[in-house]
Amino acid sequence: MHSARRLFRYRTIAVALAALAALAVVPANGATGYTASTLYTFCSQDGCADGGSPNGGLIEDANGNLFGTTRSFAIDFAGTVFELMPNADKTKWKFKLIHQFCSEPNCADGGAPTSTLILDASGNLYGTAYAGGTGGQGVVFRLTPGRKRWRLKVLHDFCPAADSCADGMRPFGGLTYEGAASGARYDGVSPLYGTASAGGANGKGVAYQLLPPAPGKTRWRQKVMYNFCSLSRCADGATPSFGLLMDGAGNLYGTTWDGGDGGTVFELSPNSRRTKWTEIVLHSFCQLANCRDGNNAWGELVADAGGDLFGVTSIGGDHNEGTIFKIVPNGINSQESVLYSFCSQAGCADGDRPLSGLAMDANGNLFGVTPYGGTNCGDFCGGGVAFELSGGNYSVIHVFCQADCSDGGNSVTPLIDDSEGNLFGVTLAGTANHQGAVFELKP
């Protein structure tokens, strides 16, 4: 019990998100665009045994089942992994608890998962937990389905006891792999890539590679690809808190919310054997007066068919309430442009301060959420919105916290879409139980 509570001594980034869960969201009137429905309300079981306050996004398997994580479990803030299974016409959903973290002594299996999972071709799930493990600084884990229960294996334990944390610590973001951007499942035998928000040679985070066991071996091997804050004044970025994006050539792209002038977008390019990686800052935010180009990049990047990158900043822009940005990668000559500045409408009815990455459909349309705005209450409040950016046109497709907030509020994770154009996501707060929900938006 006490070890689980100690997890939150390590969550410097999660503190800001935890504050969202405690926020008294303000009801909003009406919704535009999509029809919203709540698929599951967390803390519906005695003692919140089903978890609450989901911070990680959803993934969908070939059968339409949804998988995700929650940051808390009962009062211990250990977190869970869950599955939602639909009936034939997806009118009802069944909840299943896959794993409760801190199930092992001293939370050796991890705790407080905050990232989106990945799924391999055999049905195994992989993810990161922000805390727990031998040193209390987080783990990379794999969950394997069995006849009666899922089995968790820790693949990497960050900053083991008495270690220097040279391997990084506090992995807030998820994992990626070659082919992930195309929608292919992880093959289970190629490297995984991720970031840790702290630790490393300079204490400001790392990008790492996780290699599956060599033939005849059982141990996964972690290798640091880059130590952030290696340049003066952290010009190369600091605190990489989200997952990476890999292109077809094997280059990795990501964001840091600190370092540079106001956070960065970076590229990591490998040599031919992928044994050494070179970092290039594609854009350092706050280059324009009053940070109109954005400030504090937040969330994972997405790329279109031409390789252009898209993401959000949590502040900056014309109204200092966040932006949607585009980057055309070209090394140090990369070009950044702001596609939309939030809080452009009265009372921030268009959303405020996005804290999650974007989703892109097959037509190149962008979708996302904001945790605030959507009401006429002004700055830094409201239940948030879901939005679409299509052909340069921005529109709110749902306003959260309708009526009594039974639909949830304060969403901080990316949306996903299915083959029919339906969108799925989670909210951090709201609902009758104040612990968030899984929702669907139908066009």
MIRO-239120 format. One record per residue (C-alpha): residue in one letter; chain; x, y, z. Coordinates in steps of 0.2 Angstrom, whole numbers, plus 5000, padded with zeros to 4 digits. Layout:
<pts>
  residuo  cadena  east  north    up
        A       A     X      Y     Z
...
</pts>
This chain:
<pts>
  residuo  cadena  east  north    up
        M       A  5000   5000  5000
        H       A  5013   5012  5005
        S       A  5024   5008  4990
        A       A  5010   5012  4978
        R       A  5008   5029  4986
        R       A  5026   5032  4984
        L       A  5025   5031  4965
        F       A  5019   5049  4964
        R       A  5035   5056  4971
        Y       A  5042   5053  4954
        R       A  5028   5060  4943
        T       A  5034   5078  4939
        I       A  5024   5078  4923
        A       A  5009   5068  4929
        V       A  5006   5081  4942
        A       A  4999   5093  4929
        L       A  4988   5080  4922
        A       A  4982   5074  4939
        A       A  4976   5092  4942
        L       A  4965   5090  4928
        A       A  4956   5076  4936
        A       A  4953   5086  4951
        L       A  4946   5101  4941
        A       A  4928   5104  4943
        V       A  4923   5105  4925
        V       A  4909   5117  4920
        P       A  4894   5110  4910
        A       A  4893   5115  4892
        N       A  4878   5117  4881
        G       A  4876   5108  4865
        A       A  4888   5099  4853
        T       A  4891   5101  4834
        G       A  4895   5088  4821
        Y       A  4897   5070  4828
        T       A  4885   5060  4840
        A       A  4893   5055  4856
        S       A  4890   5040  4866
        T       A  4899   5033  4882
        L       A  4905   5016  4881
        Y       A  4911   5014  4899
        T       A  4912   5024  4914
        F       A  4927   5021  4926
        C       A  4925   5018  4944
        S       A  4909   5008  4941
        Q       A  4915   4994  4952
        D       A  4917   4993  4971
        G       A  4932   5002  4977
        C       A  4936   5008  4959
        A       A  4943   4990  4955
        D       A  4941   4994  4937
        G       A  4953   5009  4938
        G       A  4951   5027  4934
        S       A  4958   5043  4926
        P       A  4964   5036  4910
        N       A  4980   5045  4903
        G       A  4984   5033  4889
        G       A  4976   5032  4872
        L       A  4966   5017  4865
        I       A  4971   5004  4852
        E       A  4959   4992  4842
        D       A  4963   4974  4837
        A       A  4956   4966  4822
        N       A  4940   4961  4831
        G       A  4936   4978  4836
        N       A  4941   4976  4854
        L       A  4948   4991  4863
        F       A  4963   4991  4874
        G       A  4969   5005  4886
        T       A  4976   5010  4902
        T       A  4971   5019  4918
        R       A  4982   5029  4929
        S       A  4974   5024  4945
        F       A  4967   5009  4954
        A       A  4956   5011  4970
        I       A  4966   5023  4981
        D       A  4983   5016  4977
        F       A  4986   5025  4960
        A       A  4994   5009  4954
        G       A  4985   5009  4937
        T       A  4977   4996  4926
        V       A  4976   4989  4908
        F       A  4959   4985  4902
        E       A  4949   4978  4887
        L       A  4932   4983  4880
        M       A  4924   4970  4870
        P       A  4909   4974  4858
        N       A  4894   4964  4854
        A       A  4891   4960  4835
        D       A  4883   4977  4831
        K       A  4893   4987  4844
        T       A  4879   4993  4854
        K       A  4885   4985  4870
        W       A  4902   4984  4877
        K       A  4909   4972  4890
        F       A  4923   4978  4902
        K       A  4938   4966  4907
        L       A  4952   4970  4918
        I       A  4968   4963  4911
        H       A  4981   4969  4924
        Q       A  4982   4978  4940
        F       A  4999   4986  4942
        C       A  5008   4985  4959
        S       A  5002   4967  4960
        E       A  5020   4962  4964
        P       A  5030   4967  4980
        N       A  5036   4985  4980
        C       A  5027   4988  4963
        A       A  5041   4978  4954
        D       A  5028   4976  4939
        G       A  5027   4995  4937
        G       A  5014   5008  4941
        A       A  5004   5023  4934
        P       A  5004   5019  4916
        T       A  5002   5035  4906
        S       A  5005   5029  4888
        T       A  4996   5021  4873
        L       A  4999   5002  4871
        I       A  5005   4993  4855
        L       A  4999   4976  4849
        D       A  5009   4963  4841
        A       A  5004   4950  4828
        S       A  5002   4937  4841
        G       A  4990   4947  4852
        N       A  5003   4953  4865
        L       A  5002   4970  4872
        Y       A  5017   4981  4875
        G       A  5018   4997  4885
        T       A  5027   5008  4898
        A       A  5023   5012  4916
        Y       A  5029   5029  4922
        A       A  5033   5023  4940
        G       A  5037   5007  4949
        G       A  5050   4994  4945
        T       A  5065   4990  4955
        G       A  5071   5008  4956
        G       A  5054   5015  4956
        Q       A  5057   5025  4940
        G       A  5046   5015  4928
        V       A  5047   5000  4917
        V       A  5043   4993  4899
        F       A  5032   4978  4900
        R       A  5023   4965  4889
        L       A  5007   4957  4893
        T       A  5004   4940  4885
        P       A  4986   4932  4885
        G       A  4983   4915  4892
        R       A  4969   4903  4894
        K       A  4963   4911  4911
        R       A  4973   4927  4913
        W       A  4986   4938  4905
        R       A  5004   4937  4911
        L       A  5015   4952  4913
        K       A  5034   4952  4910
        V       A  5045   4967  4913
        L       A  5056   4969  4898
        H       A  5066   4984  4905
        D       A  5067   4991  4922
        F       A  5073   5009  4922
        C       A  5086   5015  4934
        P       A  5088   5000  4945
        A       A  5093   5002  4963
        A       A  5110   5011  4966
        D       A  5111   5014  4947
        S       A  5115   5031  4940
        C       A  5100   5031  4929
        A       A  5110   5032  4913
        D       A  5097   5022  4905
        G       A  5084   5036  4908
        M       A  5069   5036  4920
        R       A  5051   5040  4921
        P       A  5045   5034  4903
        F       A  5029   5045  4901
        G       A  5027   5041  4882
        G       A  5024   5025  4873
        L       A  5033   5014  4861
        T       A  5035   5013  4842
        Y       A  5043   5001  4830
        E       A  5047   5000  4811
        G       A  5030   4999  4801
        A       A  5019   5007  4815
        A       A  5015   5022  4805
        S       A  5007   5011  4791
        G       A  4996   5002  4804
        A       A  5006   4986  4803
        R       A  5007   4976  4820
        Y       A  5023   4974  4829
        D       A  5032   4958  4824
        G       A  5039   4954  4841
        V       A  5057   4952  4835
        S       A  5062   4969  4829
        P       A  5068   4984  4840
        L       A  5056   4995  4850
        Y       A  5059   5013  4852
        G       A  5054   5026  4865
        T       A  5059   5040  4877
        A       A  5061   5043  4895
        S       A  5057   5060  4902
        A       A  5072   5061  4914
        G       A  5088   5053  4918
        G       A  5102   5050  4906
        A       A  5119   5057  4905
        N       A  5112   5075  4908
        G       A  5097   5071  4918
        K       A  5085   5078  4905
        G       A  5079   5062  4897
        V       A  5084   5050  4883
        A       A  5078   5042  4867
        Y       A  5081   5023  4868
        Q       A  5081   5007  4858
        L       A  5075   4991  4866
        L       A  5082   4975  4857
        P       A  5073   4958  4859
        P       A  5083   4944  4866
        A       A  5097   4937  4855
        P       A  5095   4919  4849
        G       A  5097   4908  4864
        K       A  5095   4922  4876
        T       A  5080   4928  4887
        R       A  5085   4946  4891
        W       A  5079   4961  4882
        R       A  5093   4974  4880
        Q       A  5091   4993  4881
        K       A  5102   5005  4873
        V       A  5102   5024  4874
        M       A  5102   5032  4857
        Y       A  5103   5050  4863
        N       A  5105   5060  4879
        F       A  5095   5076  4878
        C       A  5102   5093  4884
        S       A  5119   5088  4877
        L       A  5121   5106  4870
        S       A  5123   5122  4879
        R       A  5106   5128  4887
        C       A  5098   5112  4881
        A       A  5097   5119  4863
        D       A  5094   5101  4857
        G       A  5078   5099  4868
        A       A  5075   5093  4886
        T       A  5061   5082  4894
        P       A  5055   5071  4879
        S       A  5039   5065  4887
        F       A  5030   5057  4872
        G       A  5032   5043  4860
        L       A  5042   5043  4844
        L       A  5037   5042  4825
        M       A  5047   5032  4813
        D       A  5047   5035  4794
        G       A  5050   5023  4780
        A       A  5068   5027  4780
        G       A  5071   5023  4798
        N       A  5072   5041  4805
        L       A  5063   5045  4821
        Y       A  5054   5061  4825
        G       A  5048   5067  4842
        T       A  5045   5082  4853
        T       A  5052   5089  4869
        W       A  5041   5101  4879
        D       A  5057   5109  4887
        G       A  5073   5115  4880
        G       A  5077   5125  4865
        D       A  5067   5142  4867
        G       A  5050   5134  4870
        G       A  5052   5115  4867
        T       A  5057   5107  4851
        V       A  5053   5095  4837
        F       A  5068   5084  4833
        E       A  5074   5070  4821
        L       A  5085   5056  4825
        S       A  5094   5048  4810
        P       A  5103   5032  4811
        N       A  5119   5026  4802
        S       A  5117   5011  4791
        R       A  5118   4998  4805
        R       A  5107   5008  4817
        T       A  5121   5008  4830
        K       A  5123   5027  4831
        W       A  5110   5041  4830
        T       A  5112   5059  4825
        E       A  5100   5072  4832
        I       A  5094   5087  4823
        V       A  5082   5100  4829
        L       A  5069   5103  4816
        H       A  5061   5118  4825
        S       A  5063   5126  4842
        F       A  5047   5135  4847
        C       A  5045   5153  4853
        Q       A  5055   5159  4838
        L       A  5042   5173  4834
        A       A  5036   5187  4845
        N       A  5025   5182  4859
        C       A  5028   5164  4854
        R       A  5015   5165  4840
        D       A  5024   5149  4832
        G       A  5019   5139  4848
        N       A  5027   5135  4864
        N       A  5029   5119  4874
        A       A  5026   5105  4861
        W       A  5015   5092  4868
        G       A  5011   5074  4862
        E       A  5016   5063  4848
        L       A  5018   5068  4830
        V       A  5009   5061  4815
        A       A  5014   5062  4797
        D       A  5005   5063  4780
        A       A  5009   5053  4764
        G       A  5022   5066  4759
        G       A  5031   5065  4776
        D       A  5026   5082  4783
        L       A  5024   5082  4802
        F       A  5009   5088  4812
        G       A  5007   5091  4831
        V       A  5001   5103  4844
        T       A  5009   5115  4857
        S       A  5000   5117  4874
        I       A  5003   5136  4874
        G       A  5009   5149  4862
        G       A  5000   5155  4846
        D       A  4990   5170  4843
        H       A  4981   5169  4860
        N       A  4994   5160  4870
        E       A  4982   5145  4872
        G       A  4990   5132  4860
        T       A  4992   5128  4842
        I       A  4991   5115  4829
        F       A  5007   5116  4819
        K       A  5015   5108  4803
        I       A  5033   5105  4799
        V       A  5041   5101  4782
        P       A  5056   5091  4787
        N       A  5073   5097  4779
        G       A  5086   5096  4793
        I       A  5090   5113  4800
        N       A  5081   5121  4786
        S       A  5064   5113  4790
        Q       A  5049   5125  4789
        E       A  5036   5127  4803
        S       A  5019   5135  4801
        V       A  5004   5137  4812
        L       A  4988   5129  4805
        Y       A  4977   5135  4820
        S       A  4978   5145  4836
        F       A  4966   5139  4850
        C       A  4955   5151  4859
        S       A  4951   5160  4843
        Q       A  4933   5160  4847
        A       A  4924   5169  4861
        G       A  4926   5161  4878
        C       A  4938   5148  4870
        A       A  4923   5139  4863
        D       A  4935   5131  4850
        G       A  4945   5123  4864
        D       A  4960   5128  4875
        R       A  4977   5121  4878
        P       A  4978   5104  4870
        L       A  4988   5091  4879
        S       A  4988   5076  4867
        G       A  4994   5073  4850
        L       A  4983   5072  4834
        A       A  4975   5058  4824
        M       A  4975   5058  4805
        D       A  4963   5049  4794
        A       A  4966   5041  4777
        N       A  4961   5058  4768
        G       A  4973   5068  4778
        N       A  4961   5076  4790
        L       A  4967   5079  4807
        F       A  4957   5075  4823
        G       A  4961   5080  4841
        V       A  4955   5085  4858
        T       A  4958   5099  4871
        P       A  4955   5097  4890
        Y       A  4949   5114  4892
        G       A  4937   5126  4883
        G       A  4921   5123  4874
        T       A  4911   5134  4886
        N       A  4909   5153  4888
        C       A  4918   5152  4905
        G       A  4934   5160  4899
        D       A  4952   5155  4900
        F       A  4958   5138  4907
        C       A  4942   5130  4911
        G       A  4928   5120  4903
        G       A  4927   5102  4899
        G       A  4936   5103  4882
        V       A  4931   5099  4865
        A       A  4935   5086  4851
        F       A  4939   5095  4834
        E       A  4943   5092  4816
        L       A  4955   5101  4804
        S       A  4951   5098  4786
        G       A  4957   5107  4771
        G       A  4962   5121  4783
        N       A  4945   5122  4790
        Y       A  4944   5120  4809
        S       A  4928   5114  4817
        V       A  4922   5108  4834
        I       A  4914   5091  4832
        H       A  4910   5088  4851
        V       A  4909   5098  4867
        F       A  4913   5088  4882
        C       A  4904   5089  4899
        Q       A  4886   5090  4892
        A       A  4873   5093  4906
        D       A  4880   5084  4921
        C       A  4896   5079  4913
        S       A  4890   5061  4911
        D       A  4899   5060  4895
        G       A  4916   5065  4903
        G       A  4928   5079  4902
        N       A  4946   5085  4901
        S       A  4952   5073  4887
        V       A  4971   5072  4886
        T       A  4974   5057  4875
        P       A  4974   5055  4856
        L       A  4959   5049  4846
        I       A  4958   5034  4836
        D       A  4947   5030  4821
        D       A  4940   5014  4814
        S       A  4936   5008  4796
        E       A  4919   5017  4797
        G       A  4926   5034  4802
        N       A  4920   5032  4820
        L       A  4931   5040  4833
        F       A  4936   5033  4850
        G       A  4944   5041  4865
        V       A  4945   5043  4884
        T       A  4942   5057  4896
        L       A  4952   5060  4911
        A       A  4938   5066  4922
        G       A  4920   5070  4922
        T       A  4906   5057  4923
        A       A  4895   5053  4938
        N       A  4910   5045  4946
        H       A  4923   5059  4942
        Q       A  4935   5046  4935
        G       A  4933   5047  4916
        A       A  4925   5037  4903
        V       A  4928   5028  4886
        F       A  4918   5037  4872
        E       A  4914   5035  4854
        L       A  4910   5049  4841
        K       A  4900   5044  4826
        P       A  4899   5055  4811
</pts>
